[in-house]
Amino acid sequence: MEISGVHAVSQLLIENVSRVIIGKEGVISLALAALFSDGHVLLEDVPGVGKTYMAKSLARSLGCTFTRIQFTPDLLPSDVTGVSIYNQKTQEFEFRPGPIMTQVLLADEINRATPRTQAALLEAMQERQVTVDGRTYPLPRPFFVLATQNPIELEGTFLLPEAQIDRFLMRLSVGYPDEDQEMQILDRFQLEDPLETLEPVTDPETILEVQEAIRHVMVEDSVRNYIVRVTRSTRGNPAVALGVSPRGTLALFRTAQALAAIRGRDFVIPDDVKALVPYVLTHRIHISPQIRLRGRTPEQVVSGLVDEVPVPVVE
């Protein structure tokens, strides 16, 4: 597939999802960049801003199978991956697939589940497979996880382990709509739910072609060096207790390729990289306790570090 085709597919998806999620084209574009990079998204926001609707409308627009798992403290790993059941007629164990056997998975309120259940997602997110009773089962492709968590309500929640957070390519926030957008929401939802009439505008096979195409987006050596210097600026700095890993460097590289293609270019520019830094890097660092006590956030720290990295001039 040519980059022009990637751009066309992206515009169709953004327009279709925007029929349900109003005024959030930027967030939709970022979610598509994660999908096209074969990654996953952590949606961190307050309840009621459209996180679930975004996942559902995106899955429906893609023509992909969709499953929602409501994570609760009593959810077991087998409730996610599936279980082997003994069939008395055949006298053999049969695998009953769990809800994770889908193409788009919404893991709702993921931080309410126990660490053991959260870990059940690790293999699936990284290896695109699940293992039950010693047998490995491949997941459908594409496989895209959208997980949500509420950053405000902490009672009855379990913090995501570092290994789990690092598996998410991006951390996004839908955010509140402005006044005009909220008026449009009232008009749009007055007579019917637009999600009910939403039709697919592409198919899973096309998305796989897009994922292959973005890997061929050109990244000039100076831009590659810029990506490396941006991530390395988070390591060894007194303000940062834990810097970005090489997985984060690769994540920034891949998403920059995807965002350039979504914007209709077959090459990456530094602006693509800078636009993605808040969403790809900030959830991968831990700032030092002294800096946290001064009221600075990871977003502010990363922004300050990136501003100190010289930006290459690309012709």
Order of alpha helices (4+ residues) and beta strands (2+ residues): alpha-alpha-beta-alpha-beta-alpha-beta-beta-beta-alpha-beta-beta-beta-alpha-beta-alpha-alpha-alpha-beta-alpha-alpha-beta-alpha-alpha
